[in-house]
Amino acid sequence: MNVKIAELDGRKQELLARIAELTVEAISPEQVSQISGYLDTWENVSFDDKRRVVDLMITTIAATSDSLNITWKI
């Protein structure tokens, strides 16, 4: 049973990586330009705009007391 769980987890990780690759391809040049503009003036960007940028760049964030794992779209 543990072997099957490990196999399924491996397959899940492969699929998540592929989804991340496809998501990067889906980001438009306009969105990339907008993100780049925000990075130049990040300190002055509103919280909502920062959240939008993070939504475009990050797929998942998994945090525990021991670790932090960020899955990037780019």
C-alpha positions as semicolon CSV with decimal commas, in nm:
position;residue;x (nm);y (nm);z (nm)
1;M;0,000;0,000;0,000
2;N;0,283;0,244;0,082
3;V;0,442;0,170;-0,255
4;K;0,119;0,264;-0,433
5;I;0,095;0,586;-0,232
6;A;0,453;0,674;-0,324
7;E;0,382;0,602;-0,692
8;L;0,070;0,818;-0,687
9;D;0,255;1,098;-0,509
10;G;0,530;1,086;-0,771
11;R;0,274;1,104;-1,049
12;K;0,102;1,395;-0,875
13;Q;0,433;1,585;-0,858
14;E;0,493;1,521;-1,229
15;L;0,147;1,652;-1,315
16;L;0,191;1,960;-1,096
17;A;0,521;2,037;-1,268
18;R;0,355;2,004;-1,609
19;I;0,068;2,230;-1,501
20;A;0,324;2,490;-1,387
21;E;0,497;2,471;-1,727
22;L;0,170;2,519;-1,911
23;T;0,072;2,808;-1,685
24;V;0,396;2,990;-1,766
25;E;0,314;2,957;-2,133
26;A;-0,028;3,107;-2,062
27;I;0,110;3,429;-1,910
28;S;0,074;3,698;-2,172
29;P;0,352;3,942;-2,267
30;E;0,127;4,219;-2,136
31;Q;0,117;4,053;-1,793
32;V;0,496;4,012;-1,795
33;S;0,534;4,380;-1,880
34;Q;0,294;4,478;-1,603
35;I;0,482;4,263;-1,349
36;S;0,813;4,416;-1,456
37;G;0,671;4,763;-1,404
38;Y;0,558;4,672;-1,053
39;L;0,902;4,540;-0,961
40;D;1,061;4,876;-1,040
41;T;0,840;5,052;-0,783
42;W;0,752;4,760;-0,551
43;E;0,769;4,970;-0,232
44;N;0,495;5,200;-0,364
45;V;0,264;4,931;-0,506
46;S;-0,067;4,875;-0,324
47;F;-0,128;4,552;-0,133
48;D;-0,396;4,442;-0,383
49;D;-0,159;4,494;-0,676
50;K;0,116;4,301;-0,495
51;R;-0,132;4,018;-0,441
52;R;-0,216;4,016;-0,813
53;V;0,153;3,992;-0,902
54;V;0,201;3,704;-0,659
55;D;-0,106;3,528;-0,804
56;L;0,055;3,550;-1,148
57;M;0,392;3,420;-1,029
58;I;0,314;3,152;-0,767
59;T;0,112;2,834;-0,799
60;T;0,119;2,718;-0,436
61;I;0,277;2,800;-0,103
62;A;0,306;2,521;0,154
63;A;0,427;2,628;0,497
64;T;0,489;2,422;0,808
65;S;0,673;2,498;1,128
66;D;0,982;2,338;0,970
67;S;0,974;2,441;0,606
68;L;0,842;2,666;0,334
69;N;0,783;2,538;-0,019
70;I;0,690;2,774;-0,303
71;T;0,588;2,639;-0,643
72;W;0,656;2,906;-0,905
73;K;0,467;2,949;-1,230
74;I;0,770;3,107;-1,389
